[in-house]
Amino acid sequence: MLNKSVILTGLSKKGKERVQRDGSTGWTISQVADRVAFSSEGGLWLRIENGNDRAMRWVHSTHDKNFHVEVEK
């Protein structure tokens, strides 16, 4: 799953603003985790980057409240 491309679609106001600022494409998965420190939600978390130092984030692969995440097959 590492280095696969990701397309983001904003769901919440915050998500839509981030997509507008950083783009919806060009994201790649740099790390995968079952848990992250900032959320009690278990499951598959993806650390994604788009090449910009400020454009890195953790997103839940299926239940993210700010983004719909589409991973290339």
C-alpha positions in Angstrom: 0.0 0.0 0.0 3.0 2.3 0.5 3.7 4.8 -2.3 0.2 4.3 -3.8 -1.6 7.4 -5.1 -4.5 8.9 -3.2 -7.3 11.2 -4.3 -8.9 13.4 -1.6 -12.4 14.9 -1.7 -13.3 17.3 1.0 -16.4 16.4 3.1 -16.3 19.0 5.9 -15.6 22.7 5.6 -12.0 22.0 6.9 -11.6 19.2 4.4 -12.8 21.3 1.5 -10.5 24.2 2.5 -7.5 21.8 2.6 -8.3 20.3 -0.8 -8.6 23.8 -2.2 -5.3 24.8 -0.7 -3.3 21.6 -1.3 -5.1 19.9 -4.2 -7.0 16.7 -4.4 -4.4 14.8 -6.4 -0.7 14.2 -6.2 -1.0 12.6 -2.8 1.0 9.4 -2.0 0.9 7.1 1.1 4.1 7.3 3.1 3.1 5.4 6.2 0.3 3.1 7.4 -0.8 2.5 11.0 -3.6 0.7 13.0 -3.8 3.6 15.5 -2.7 7.2 15.8 -2.1 9.2 19.0 -4.7 11.9 18.3 -7.7 9.6 17.8 -9.3 6.7 19.6 -10.7 5.4 16.2 -9.0 2.1 15.3 -8.6 0.9 11.8 -6.4 1.7 8.9 -4.8 5.2 9.1 -2.8 6.5 6.2 -0.1 9.2 6.4 -0.2 11.0 3.0 2.0 13.6 1.5 1.9 15.6 -1.8 5.6 16.7 -1.9 5.0 20.0 -0.2 6.5 20.2 3.4 3.3 21.6 4.8 1.0 19.2 2.9 1.1 16.1 5.0 -1.7 14.6 7.0 -3.1 11.4 8.6 -6.4 10.3 7.2 -8.6 7.4 8.1 -8.9 5.1 5.1 -12.7 4.6 5.5 -14.1 6.8 8.3 -12.4 10.1 8.0 -14.6 13.0 9.1 -12.9 15.6 6.8 -12.1 13.6 3.6 -13.3 10.9 1.3 -10.1 8.9 0.5 -9.8 7.0 -2.8 -6.6 4.8 -3.0 -5.4 3.7 -6.4 -5.9 0.0 -7.0 
